[in-house]
Amino acid sequence: MPFRFDHSKGSPVLLKAVKLDLTLSADDADAAGVYTATIAIPAATIITDVGVHAVALWNAGTSATLNVGDADTDGIFAAFDMKATDLLAGEGITLYNAGGKGGADVSATHWNAGYLSTARNITFVLTTVGTAPTTGETICWVQYAATDNDGGTLWIEHGTYLVT
């Protein structure tokens, strides 16, 4: 049976997003200098893309490094410098243009973890070292489609969530 879109379960909006900014450290009770945002992905989904967009550079004293992954915390993107060199303000990355920083699950030709039958979290962890940053803002997103396991219905999860 070919896939069909079932609009009663979702809409064509394909994105869940979170914002990493200076408020997340206190709000999420992370360790000093660690800013974490998580996007929950339901079971039986196909992740079609993951992205990060630098709104404002992180001005921590020594470094600001972003890792993105699921069970493998840097399996999607590994060690992105969010202070100066890898992503400048206004620039972004995706699975399809990882800027040479694809994690263990991302290669030049494929991605190993696009589909999982179980639910998972995609976690974005930005770690700063040195003096505390006074600026920094990053939009992180996951785009996915979900099957309902009825023999072929494909529906699109909807909703955009900004954590501030």
Summary of the structure (lengths in Angstrom):
residues: 164
radius of gyration: 16.5
end to end distance: 42.6
largest distance: 57.6
contacts: 499
relative contact order: 0.36
helix: 2%
strand: 46%
